[in-house]
C-alpha cells in the first residue's frame, strides 16, 4: 500500500508565494518520477511540473520561471515552490508518484490541496 499526501495549499494574494509538499510512503522500492498537476474548476487536469529519478525536470509553459520543483529522495518527498502567483494559478494541486513496489510499477495520486490566489 502506497500513500501520497500533499500539503501547503492555501489562500495567497497575487504576487505571493507558496510551497507545496508531497510525501509518498509505504513499501516503495524506488520512485521513478514525481510530479505536480492541477485542475481548475471546469478545466481538465494539467501538468505543472515533473521530476524523474535522474532529476530531469519539465515545467508547463505557464509556470516556467515562477515555479521550482525539488525532491528529497531519502524521504520520497517532493516540493513545489511557487512564486509570483497569479489568479489563474488557482486550482486544486495534485501530486503524482510513479513508483516501483514489490508487485510492479504503479502511479499513485494524492487527494489534492487547494491553492487560491485572490486579493
N, C-alpha and C positions, 0 to 999 in steps of 0.2 A: 504494500500500500504506500502510495506517494501522496504527500500533501504539498500544495503550493499556496502560500499565503502572502497577500500583498498588504502593504501599509503605507501611510504617509500622505494619503489624499487629503483634500480639504478645500476650503474657500480661500482664494487669494485674489488680490487686486491686480488689474492689468499692470504688467511690468514687474510683477513679483516673481518669486521663486518657490519651488517645492522640490523635495527629494523623496521619490518613491523607493520603497524597498520590496524585495520579493525573496522569500525563503522557500527552498524546496527541501523536504525532509522525507525520511523513510528509508527503505532498503535500496538505496541508489548505488549502483556500481560506478557510474560516471555520468556526467552531464554533457551532452553533445552541444546543446545550444540553449540559450535563454533569451527571451525577447519580451518586449512590451508592445501591446496592441491597445487600441482604444475604439470605443463606439459611442458616438454622439446620438442623441435622440433622432430617430428617423433615418439614420445612416447605417451603412454596413461597417462591420469591424474592419479596422485598417492597421497596418503595421506602423509602429512608431520607431522602434529601434530593435536591433537584434545583435547578439554577440555569440560567436561559436566558441568551441573549446580551444581554438587556436588564437582567440582574442581578436579575430577579424570582426569588424562592425559594419552595420548597414543602417542608414537612417532614412526616414521619409524626408522628401524634399521640404516639406512644410515645417520641419523641426531642426533641420541642419543649421548648425551654428548656435542653436539655443539649447539643445539637449545633449547630454553626455551619458552614455551607458557604461557601467563598470561592473565588475564581478569580483567576489571574494570566493575563489574556488574551494578553499578549505572549508567554507561554511555553506557552500552551494547557495549563495546569496547574490542577488543582483540588485543594482541600484540604477535609478534614472534621475539625474539631476536636470531639472527643467528651469531655465532662466528666461527672463523677459516674456513671461506668459501672456497670451492673448485670449480674448473671449472665445475665439474659435478653437482653443485648446480644451474647452470644456467638454468633458466626456467621462465615461467610466473607463478606467485603465485596467487592462487585464495583463497578467503575467502568464507566459507560457514557458514550460520547461520540457525540453526534449531530452529524455534520459534513457539510460540503459539499466534495466533491472534484471533479476535472475531469469525471467521468462521472455526477455526480449527488449526491443526498443519501443518506447511509447512517448506520447505527448500528453502533458497534463496542463490544465488551466486552473488558475485561481478564481476566486469569487468576484474579484474586481474591487477597485477603490475609486470613489468619485472624486473628480477634480473639477472644481467650478472656479472660473475666472470671471470676476464681476466686480464692479465698483459699487 
